[in-house]
Amino acid sequence: MFAYAESRGGEVRKAGLEAVTAARQLADQTGGGEVHALLAGAPGVAAQAARLAEVGADVVYVVEHAGLAQYDAESLAATAAERIRAGGYRAAVFSATTQGKDLSPRVAAKLRAALAPDAVAIGVEGDAIVVRHPMYTGKVVGTLSIAASPALLSVRLGAVAPAPNAKAGRVETIQPAADPGASKVRVVELREGSKGKIDLGEAPVIVAGGRGLKAADNFKLVDELADAFGNAATGATRAVTDEGWRPHSEQIGQTGRVVSPELYVAVGISGAIQHLAGMRTSKTIVAINKDKEAPIFKIADYGIVGDVFDVVPALTQAVRAAKAAH
C-alpha cells in the first residue's frame, strides 16, 4: 500500500499520519503487506520520516528540494504517479485536505485510475477496496467498491485516527519526477490565516458560531469557549463569513472546510444542509440553539435549547472549572 504524507513548513501534518495509518489498516486486512509513504518538502524534511514509521510505514521515500518548500502540484503529482506506478501498489491513500483534493485527482488522471474521494470509512472485501463516501451534500453515505488496481482514495480528516504501529521505517531518498523549479505556477506571496490558532483540520475540538450570535462582536463567546477548552479551533457558517464577521478560512460546510473533530460545539447554528455537509461526521456534536425545531438538533448527540448569550458563558465557566479540577 502507498500513502502520501502531507507536510507543511517542514513538519508532517496530522493528515499525513492519518493517511499512513489508513494505508496500514488496508495492508493488514490484505495479509500484512508493506506500506510505503512519500514525504516531500524542503531540505531537512527527512527528519520527519521517523514519525511516519511510528504509525506503520515500512519504507519512507523522501523527496527534498528547495522548490518544494511550498506545495508544487505539478512536481508532486508526477512524483507520486511515478512512485505508485513503479511500486505496483494495490491502493494509494491521500488526505482529503485542500492539498489532497488538488493532488489526488492529478495523480489519478496520470495513472488513469479510479479515485474515491473524501472517504469516512475504508476496508477490504475480497479483492476489492471498499470506501464509504458522503453523497448528495452529505444526505446519504454511499459504499464504493473498487476492484481495479491501483485504487486511489482520499480520507477525510479525523476519519482515521493515527495509531501507533512502529515499523523499521527504512528511508530512501529519491529525486522529484519533475523539476519544481520548472513549474508553470509560482508562489509570489503567502498569507497565513488565523495565525497562532490551531488549524481546523488538526483540532480535536471545534467551537463554531452562526447567525444566532447576531453580531461580529458577539463571536467573543465562541473565542472564550474555545480558549476554555485549550485545544480548540474556531469555525463559522457561510452566512457568517459572507457577512465578514469571521475570515473565510474558518468557514465550515459544503463550500468551506470539511472537519471531523472529536467534539464539535455548534453555537447559534440552525443546521442548513450545506453546513451539515462539512461537520456531520464529527465524533460528538453539541448544539446550542433557542429554536427547539432547528435542524441541527436532528444530528446532535447533545442539544441545549436556550439563548446562546446565557448558555455559552455558563458552559465556558463550567469547562474552565472542570479543567482546573484536573
N, C-alpha and C positions, 0 to 999 in steps of 0.2 A: 504494500500500500504506500501511497505517496501523500505528503501533506505540505502545503505551502505555509511556512511560518512567518506571518506578518510581523514586521518590526517598525519602530518609529524612533528616530533620534538615537539609534544605536542600541535600543532596548527591545527585546521580544515583547510583543503585546499579549495580553491575556487571550485575545482572539487566536494568536498563533499557537499558544499552548492548548487551547481547546481543539484546534484543527488536528494537532498531533495526537491528542487523546482520542478523538473520533476515529482517526486512521488506525490507531492501536486497537480500538474496540472492533473495528471491521476485520483487522488482521487476525485477532484472537478468535473471532467467530468463523473464520475460514480455515482454521487449522494452525494459527500461530505463526504466520509468516513475518517477514521483516517489515518495518516501517522506515521509509526514507523521507527525510524532511529537507526542504530547500529553504535556506536562510540567506537573505541578500541585504546588503547595506554598504555603508562607507567602511573604509579600513578600520578594523577593531571590532566589527560586529561578530567575528568568530568567537569572541569571548562568551557570547550568549548561547553557544551550542550546547553547553552542559545543561542548561535549563530545559532544552528540548529532550535530551537524553533522560532527564528525570521523569518525564511524562510518557516515555515509551518509544523514542526514536532510536533505532538501531544504528542508522547512518545519518549524518547531517552533512549535506552538500552546502558548502559556504561559497557565496559569491561576494567578494569585496571589491568595490570600485568607488572612487570619489564621486562619480556621476550617479551613484545610487544612494547618496545621502538623502535625496528626496525620491519619492515614488516615480519610476520611469516605466510607463506601461509597455512601450514597445520592446525595450530590452528584456524586461521581466517576463512578458508573455512568450517571447521567443525562447528564453532560457528555460522556463517551466515546461513548455511544449517539447523542447528537445530532450529534457531530462525524463519526462514521462514516456516519450516515445522510446528512448534508449533503455529505460528500465522495464518496459513491458508490464507496467502495474495493472492490477485488476481495477483499482479505483484511485482517484485523486481527490483530496479534500482541500477545500479553500474555506475561508471565513466569509460570511455574508455581511461584511462590513462595507463601507463606502469603497475602499480599495478592492476588496474581494469581488464586489459586484461589477467592478470595471475590469478586473483582471481575468476572472474565470471565464466569461464569455469569449474573450480574445483567445484564450488557450483552447477552449472547446472548438472554436472556428478553425484554428490552425490544425487541430487533430481530427476535425470532422467527427467529433464525439458528442454523445448526449450529455446534457447538463441539467441537473436537478437543483434549482436554486433554493436558498432560504429554508433549509431542512430544519425541522424541530425535533425529529427523531430519525435514527438510521438503524439499519440492521441487515442481516443476510438471510435469504430464504432460498435454499437450494443453490442454484448457480447465479441467482440474481441479487443485486444490491437493491434494498428496499428503503425508500425515503418517504417520510410523512411531511407534507408540504402545504401550508395555508393557501387557500384559493378563494377567489371572489371576495376580495377585500377582507379576508380572514373569516368570512361567514362559515366556511367549512374547511376541513383539513383532509386533503386527498392523499392517497397512497400511490406512489410511483414505483414501478418495478423496472430496473434497468438490467437487461441481460447482456447488452453489448459491452465490449471492453475496449478501452478503459471507460469506466463510468465516472463522470465528473460531478461533484456536488459541492455546494457551499452550505455551511452550517450556521444557523442563526446564533448570535451571541447569547451565551447563557444556556443554550440548549444542551450542551455537553460540558460538564464541569471538569476542569483539569484534574487528573488523578495521578498520584504517584505510581510509577511503574518503571523503575530505574532500569536502564539498559547501558551497555558499554558506551554507546554513543560515539562510534568511530567518526572522525571528522575528515572530510575530503574537500580540498579547495578546488573549485572549478572556475573556468572563465565564462563570462556572460556570452550568450549566443549572439548577441547584437550589441554593438558598442553604444553605451549610454550617452556618450558624447556626440553621437550622430543622430540623436533623436530629433524628430520633427517638432517636438514640443519642448519648450524651455521655460523653466520656472524663473520668473522675473521678480516676484515678490511673494512672500509667505506671511499670512496673518493668522495668528492662533486665536480662536475664540475661547471665551471663558478661561483665560489664563489663570493657572493656580488651582482650578477646580478639577474634581475627578471627572474623567470622561464618561459620558452616558453609557458607553458600551462596556466600561470596566467596573462601573459602580454596582455593589451588591444591593444598595438601597437607592431608590429614586423617589423624590417628592416632586410631584408635578402639579401645576396650577392651571385653572381655566378661567373662563369669563365670570364665574361666580365670585371671583375676588374683586370685581367691579372697577379696579383702577390699578395702574402700574405700581404705584406706591405701596399698595397692599400686598405685593409679592414678597415683602419683607417677612410675612408669615411663613411663606414657603422656605425662604432662606433660613429663617430661625429654626424651623423644624429640621431641615437638612443638617444644619450645624449641630443641633442637639444629638442627632444620630452619630455624627462624626465621620462616617464613611459613606455619606450620601451625595448624590448629584441632584441637580435641579432640572426639571423639564417643564414643558408647556405645550398647550394645544396650538393648532394652526391659527385659530382665531386670535389668540393672544399675541403670537409673533407677528401676524399681519397688522395688528394694531400698534406694533412697535413697543409693546410692554417688555418683551424679552427678546434676546437675539435669536435669529433663526437656527443657530447651532443647537439650541435647546428644544427645537420642535420635535415632538414625538407623534408618529402617525404614518399614514399611507404615503404622504409626500415628505415625511421627515425621517427621523431615526426610528429604527425598529429595535426594541430592547426586551430583555428577559431577565430582569434582576431577581434577586431572592425576595425582595419586598418592594412593592410599588404602592405609593400613597397618592391617591387622586384627590386633590383639593379643589372643590368647586368646579368639577368637570362633569358635564352631563352624560357623556359617553357616546358621542357621534361615532358611526361605524368607521369613519376614516381614522379617528383616534384609536379606537379599539384595535384596529389592524396593526398598530405599532407597539401595543403593550399587553395584549390579552394572553400571551404565553408567559407572563411573569409568574413566578412560583407562588407568591401570595399577594393578593390585591386588597387594599383597604380603601374604601370610597367614603368621602365626606361630602354630603350634599343636603341642602334643606328640602329638596324635592324628592319625596319618597318614591316617586314614579320614574326617576331618572334612569335611563338605560344602563348606566354604569353599574347599578346595583345587581343587574342580571348576571354579571360575570365576576362580581366582587366576592371574595371569601369572607370579608367582614365589612359591614356597612354601618355608618353613623349618620343618622338623619338629624341634621341640625345646622345652625348657622356657622359657617366656617370661622367667622370672627369671634365666636365663643368657643368652638370645639378645638380649633388648631392651637391657640395659646395654651389651653388646658392640656392638650396632648403633648405639646412641646415641653411643658413643665414636668409632666409625668415621665417622659423619656429621659430628661436630664436627671430626675430623681432616681430612676431605675439604674442609670449608668453610674451615678455617684455611689449607689449602694453596692455596686460590684467593683 
